[in-house]
Amino acid sequence: MAHVVGYPRMGPKRELKFSLESFWDGKSTAEDLKKVAKDLRALIWNQQKDAGVFWIPSNTFSYYDHVLDTTAMVGAVRGRFAISEN
């Protein structure tokens, strides 16, 4: 049975990177970014399934930095870097 620890999340043509930069520049909406992310997650899961991966990892997606996400999740971010609810 095959498994992987993680999988590249940027997309085959770096779609997530470009979508995130477009959002940061105010050229696209949060909904646009969420759509790209949703489509990439589906693509990644299907690629792994089609490759015969039995144990597909979940909760590995991050828009930008998975270490920063984890730091925020456990509350280790300094107060001056408050996290927006949006």
VOBA-1610 file (N, C-alpha, C; in pm, whole numbers, padded with zeros to 5 digits, always signed):
BEGIN
Met+00083-00117+00000Met+00000+00000+00000Met+00088+00124+00000Ala+00063+00213-00094Ala+00142+00335-00108Ala+00085+00448-00023His+00175+00535+00020His+00134+00655+00090His+00237+00765+00065Val+00199+00888+00092Val+00291+01001+00083Val+00277+01085+00210Val+00382+01155+00245Val+00378+01240+00364Val+00316+01375+00331Gly+00343+01425+00213Gly+00290+01555+00171Gly+00290+01562+00019Tyr+00239+01671-00032Tyr+00227+01686-00176Tyr+00238+01835-00209Pro+00307+01873-00317Pro+00316+02015-00351Pro+00178+02078-00368Arg+00159+02196-00313Arg+00026+02255-00313Arg+00011+02375-00407Met+00117+02420-00470Met+00111+02541-00553Met+00039+02520-00685Gly+00028+02394-00730Gly-00035+02366-00858Gly+00070+02345-00965Pro+00035+02274-01071Pro+00133+02242-01175Pro+00187+02365-01247Lys+00108+02472-01251Lys+00152+02597-01315Lys+00158+02711-01214Arg+00178+02676-01086Arg+00187+02772-00976Arg+00061+02858-00963Glu-00053+02794-00987Glu-00180+02866-00982Glu-00206+02932-00846Leu-00174+02862-00738Leu-00199+02919-00606Leu-00112+03042-00582Lys+00013+03036-00621Lys+00104+03151-00605Lys+00049+03273-00676Phe+00011+03256-00802Phe-00038+03370-00880Phe-00171+03421-00828Ser-00257+03332-00785Ser-00385+03372-00729Ser-00367+03449-00598Leu-00276+03402-00514Leu-00248+03469-00387Leu-00189+03608-00411Glu-00096+03620-00504Glu-00038+03750-00535Glu-00142+03845-00592Ser-00231+03794-00675Ser-00339+03875-00730Ser-00431+03926-00619Phe-00460+03841-00523Phe-00542+03881-00408Phe-00471+03988-00326Trp-00344+03967-00297Trp-00266+04065-00219Trp-00262+04201-00289Asp-00255+04200-00423Asp-00249+04324-00501Asp-00386+04390-00518Gly-00491+04324-00469Gly-00626+04379-00482Gly-00687+04360-00619Lys-00630+04271-00699Lys-00679+04247-00834Lys-00781+04135-00841Ser-00797+04061-00732Ser-00898+03954-00726Ser-00955+03950-00585Thr-01063+03876-00570Thr-01132+03870-00441Thr-01090+03747-00362Ala-01130+03747-00235Ala-01106+03630-00151Ala-01178+03509-00208Glu-01296+03531-00264Glu-01370+03420-00324Glu-01295+03360-00442Asp-01232+03445-00522Asp-01150+03395-00634Asp-01037+03307-00582Leu-00971+03353-00478Leu-00861+03278-00417Leu-00910+03145-00361Lys-01022+03148-00292Lys-01079+03025-00234Lys-01115+02925-00343Lys-01164+02973-00457Lys-01201+02883-00569Lys-01076+02814-00624Val-00970+02889-00644Val-00844+02830-00693Val-00795+02725-00594Ala-00798+02758-00465Ala-00752+02665-00361Ala-00838+02538-00360Lys-00968+02554-00369Lys-01059+02438-00369Lys-01031+02348-00489Asp-01015+02409-00606Asp-00987+02330-00727Asp-00854+02257-00716Leu-00753+02322-00660Leu-00622+02258-00645Leu-00628+02142-00546Arg-00700+02160-00436Arg-00711+02049-00339Arg-00777+01928-00404Ala-00881+01951-00483Ala-00948+01840-00552Ala-00853+01774-00652Leu-00779+01855-00726Leu-00683+01802-00823Leu-00577+01716-00754Ile-00524+01766-00643Ile-00419+01695-00570Ile-00471+01562-00516Trp-00590+01563-00456Trp-00648+01439-00403Trp-00670+01339-00516Asn-00723+01386-00629Asn-00750+01295-00741Asn-00621+01241-00802Gln-00518+01323-00812Gln-00390+01275-00864Gln-00334+01164-00776Gln-00343+01181-00647Gln-00293+01079-00555Gln-00376+00951-00565Lys-00508+00967-00569Lys-00596+00851-00581Lys-00566+00775-00710Asp-00554+00849-00821Asp-00527+00787-00950Asp-00390+00719-00955Ala-00296+00767-00872Ala-00162+00707-00867Ala-00157+00586-00775Gly-00270+00554-00712Gly-00275+00437-00626Gly-00233+00462-00483Val-00229+00588-00443Val-00195+00620-00303Val-00311+00575-00216Phe-00282+00491-00118Phe-00387+00435-00033Phe-00420+00528+00083Trp-00317+00577+00151Trp-00337+00669+00263Trp-00306+00811+00215Ile-00410+00882+00178Ile-00394+01019+00129Ile-00394+01114+00248Pro-00288+01194+00263Pro-00284+01286+00377Pro-00390+01395+00364Ser-00442+01437+00476Ser-00541+01545+00475Ser-00492+01658+00565Asn-00556+01771+00553Asn-00522+01890+00631Asn-00376+01932+00611Thr-00329+01919+00488Thr-00192+01958+00457Thr-00187+02087+00377Phe-00303+02142+00343Phe-00308+02260+00257Phe-00279+02387+00336Ser-00209+02479+00274Ser-00186+02612+00330Ser-00186+02710+00214Tyr-00245+02826+00235Tyr-00241+02927+00130Tyr-00100+02981+00110Tyr-00022+02986+00218Tyr+00110+03048+00206Tyr+00218+02971+00281Asp+00207+02961+00413Asp+00316+02907+00494Asp+00257+02816+00602His+00279+02686+00589His+00220+02591+00683His+00278+02605+00824Val+00402+02651+00835Val+00460+02671+00968Val+00393+02790+01037Leu+00371+02897+00963Leu+00300+03013+01018Leu+00157+02975+01056Asp+00091+02896+00973Asp-00045+02849+01005Asp-00047+02774+01138Thr+00048+02685+01156Thr+00054+02606+01280Thr+00084+02696+01399Thr+00175+02790+01381Thr+00208+02884+01488Thr+00084+02961+01531Ala+00006+03008+01435Ala-00118+03080+01467Ala-00220+02988+01532Met-00228+02865+01485Met-00326+02770+01537Met-00303+02741+01686Val-00178+02734+01727Val-00149+02703+01867Val-00133+02829+01952Gly-00157+02946+01891Gly-00154+03070+01966Gly-00016+03122+01999Ala+00083+03086+01920Ala+00221+03128+01948Ala+00261+03255+01872Val+00164+03322+01810Val+00192+03446+01738Val+00185+03563+01836Arg+00282+03652+01831Arg+00285+03768+01921Arg+00161+03855+01899Gly+00115+03919+02004Gly-00006+04000+02000Gly-00006+04109+01895Arg+00111+04167+01868Arg+00116+04276+01769Arg+00087+04227+01627Phe+00090+04096+01607Phe+00057+04038+01477Phe-00081+03973+01484Ala-00177+04046+01533Ala-00312+03992+01552Ala-00365+03934+01422Ile-00438+03826+01435Ile-00493+03755+01319Ile-00634+03807+01292Ser-00658+03845+01169Ser-00790+03893+01128Ser-00886+03776+01117Glu-01009+03798+01154Glu-01112+03694+01141Glu-01151+03673+00995Asn-01112+03762+00907Asn-01145+03750+00765Asn-01037+03671+00698
//
